Amino acid sequence: MDDSLELWIERLVAGGEGLAHLPDGRAVFIPQTAPGELVRVRLVEEKPTFARGRLLEVLQPSPVRRAAPCPHYGTCGGCQLQHVQYAAQVEAKQAFIREALLRLGQIAWDGPIPMRTGPEWGYRSRVQFKLDVDGHRLRVGFYTSGTNDLCDIETCPLLAPPLARLPAVLRQQAPSSLAGKTLDIALGDDDGLSAFPAFADLPGRPVTRRIGHFVYTYDARCFFQVNRELVAALVAEVVPDDLPFGGLALDLYAGVGLFTLPLARKFRQVLAIEASPNAVAFARENIRHNQLTNAQVVAEDCARWMQMRAAAFTDRVDWLVADPPRAGLDNAVRTGLVTIRPRQIVYVSCHPATLARDLKLLLAHGYRLTKLVGLDLFPQTAHVEVVAQLVRGDGTD
């Protein structure tokens, strides 16, 4: 008995899946489909309000469908959109942002959402390889989609060339003691590499990047934006060149100081909050190396710092930057922001859903959303970065 269905794909939704509807009205989500195409699918999961399907055949391809250039696409879980032409990927991500704000935050943003883009291939300056052993052969790659099984790869077209060549190098040099572990590797401006754990030709020494007027030093253990082509554009959105000189700025989830350093050129005092001891050490070194004397790094979890210190900063902060992980702002951080009442907030988000949740609360406490910008830091994937600017709407902004 043939239990397949023919469905029209209406559009792409967050996560990169195609959206169609069953005859009973339920939404069905199908990976590796494209807008406007007729597909044959088999349902693999059914819920009262939605279903998930597996693509069996493309009956009428979308005008934006293309052949994925990576031989591992569809098995490796790293990419979701290689089968879609790049312009259509960008358009879909713009819609992801707008839809998340409306559906999850009840924010009907009718203004523009410009998208900053760069090269769609070879953009990643850091990688996290999974390692395992099959007999005497070291397996190098990423997790298979939806599992913890390793997809063994020869190369990855998203990686900058010095990183893309590493799987072959690792198979020759990596010690067997690394099997079952994760190897973090960061690439610097001079194509120098920092690895964690370090070994042989992949040392743990720091790498450096020049972004605008500043030089940043960090190692493979640190979080740093992966898209080497767009990181300068991200900094420019968060700390605009035309930003007037101000008094006090806060930089939450500061990392190694990506935004702290340019903020120090625009404000009399900058306070950066960061929990990772390793990142704190590099942030302090970056401040010293760039000869900035008005920036201070506090080694503290942002939520705990807010609980202890927010009241002391009420109505004192001119510009606050928050760049949280995918989970968004902790409840204590949201409460702290409402207590501090910064004149302006710049929220850097890698997950539109949690951004929508957090913006909903801030708007309810008197802030106005003045600007949204999307940055496609992760082409071929369903991820999108968003920079949201808010101003305090009580007449004192």
Disulfide bonds with the S-S distance in Angstrom:
none
